Amino acid sequence: MNDFSNSFVDWTVVDLVRSLPRHARGNAVEELERAIFLAMEQTPALTTNLGRTALILGLRALGTPKESGVLIPAIVCATVIQAILRSGHTPIIVDTADDLHIAPETIAPESLAGAGAIVVPHLYGMSAPIIPLTRWASEHNLRLIDDAAQAAGVRLGRKPLGTFGDIGILSFGPQKNIACTRGGVLLSSNIETINAARTLLHGTESSRDAVRRIVGGMLKRHFRRSILRLKTVIAAQKHQRRASAAGLQASNPGYPEDAISGLNPLEAATVRTMLPRMETMVAARRKSADDIIRSLQGRPGIEMPAPNGTPFAKIPVRLTGELKAAETVALLRKMNIDASRVYRPLALYPEYAAYARQPVPNSIRLWETTFLIPNPLHCRSRRYMLHLHKALDRICAGDFQAAHAPQ
């Protein structure tokens, strides 16, 4: 088993075995929603199959006028803009600050016309400036969606992320801060919003699909070295296809209505089994990230823009020399480090460019100069750290021939 890539899977076979009695009792979903209610400071919760499902339901349940604008940062997962389109609203793409997040100062006045809501994602386990954004949204009469899909279990002071807005979003899917096979959560202090969203669900997915995902996740975890190489090939193919085709059309974001479903009871039971460890896992991610950031600080050619004490799932690293993020990621993957780029700015997608009312130069600069390294809880070892240091030292020194050498 390879020490130098990251599975992004927190659940174990023990969790699966312990979840079976919960599943057999037949109330796994209700039990999980009660547990989330308590874990999120008594905020009512609705579980869904995906985080994007929770966002679609939340936007519809808020009652904001159809086709009204929803502000989103340019650097965010494309599923967010797809969910906004599927909900019947119009996305409005705005620039991001140096910390990769949306902020009041990055939103131009021309972007506010017709806007009814703002989505504030907390990327990679970081915390966006949610408190000033909450005040700003109130001043501009906007509904705020606190999107903590990548920051479940993270707190700002004593308050959990996901509970600051009119609605909040959590996710327990792969590559999230707390990762299982699947799972989304809609949060709202207004129980009427939760009840309205519940009426919009289209049942639940089949247990067979859930078992397939669980088995697939276990195989990916076991064979992650081969998966990493496959991901590199697939990424290259996607790049070629993107150069020759427009990709998804904005009018058809590829998310059918009948996919808006609840969480399967088997996966709900697994998440419920993991939930008591949420704070422990967040603390472990925080310590691991601090160790990696501290060990990489001071190296020429890179800087660590992220603050200490952040429970990163992926750790951003910014390049200060001539090397760009795309080639750096390619070199690191050849050295078997599961590096990746930050999300491609939405304004650069042909199908979404029209939703940017303002230029997004800072987002483009960050995309070109910032890459992500994994924060691997399951293989945090001295061997991994030495390998990571050696890889980055070679790249920062321009020793690309050594970087290409087989490991």
Order of alpha helices (4+ residues) and beta strands (2+ residues): alpha-alpha-beta-alpha-beta-alpha-beta-beta-alpha-beta-beta-beta-beta-beta-alpha-alpha-alpha-alpha-alpha-beta-beta-alpha-beta-alpha-beta-alpha-alpha
